Amino acid sequence: MNRREAYRVLCVAPSADAERVERAYRHLTRKYRAEEGRDGEARVRLVEIKEAYSVLAANGKTPAPKPAAPKRPPAEPPEPPLIEVFLLWARELAASIAARWEGHVTEITILAACLGVLTALAFLAGADLLLTMLVAAVAAVTIWSPWRRFR
């Protein structure tokens, strides 16, 4: 393929500068690449376009096509949301409690639920956070202490 045919294939004038030739090349390759899977003629046209561009690049009219950007390594997975971390921790805690207090899982569940509700109510009523936590700890020890001797 000579230079005249290369300009004709790329649909640019022979007086076109390198930037115009490159824009035409990119436009045509994008157009025919989209049709490549559906039309056999598009494949032939795409080969002609690439050959025409390489002829103009070899003769110094336009720079060679830029190489594709190097692939980035896969990104690290994002940290899970805080709620998922909390739920995972709660499940592990429940499993360890179930293993430790095998016969008292129901009682411990009820204790934890009652303490959670009482703590929330006290905090919402305006009690200080430290005082609320202290009362919850005292209640837990008071309720839980009889179970410790069965172990």
PETA-V163075 format. One record per pair of residues at least 6 apart in sequence whose ideal C-beta (glycine too) atoms are under 6 Angstrom apart, sorted by sequence separation. I is the first residue (numbers start at 1). J is the second residue. D is the distance in whole Angstrom. If there is no record, write none. Layout:
BEGIN
i | j | d
I | J | D
I | J | D
END
This chain:
BEGIN
i | j | d
36 | 42 | 5
56 | 62 | 5
7 | 14 | 5
35 | 42 | 4
36 | 43 | 6
57 | 64 | 5
98 | 105 | 5
101 | 108 | 6
12 | 20 | 6
12 | 21 | 6
123 | 132 | 5
32 | 42 | 5
122 | 132 | 5
97 | 108 | 6
12 | 24 | 5
11 | 24 | 6
32 | 45 | 5
119 | 132 | 5
10 | 24 | 5
32 | 46 | 4
10 | 25 | 6
119 | 136 | 5
29 | 49 | 6
28 | 49 | 5
115 | 136 | 5
115 | 140 | 6
25 | 53 | 4
111 | 143 | 5
21 | 56 | 6
9 | 48 | 5
22 | 62 | 6
21 | 62 | 4
10 | 52 | 5
9 | 52 | 4
104 | 147 | 6
18 | 62 | 4
6 | 52 | 4
6 | 55 | 4
1 | 51 | 6
6 | 56 | 5
1 | 55 | 5
END
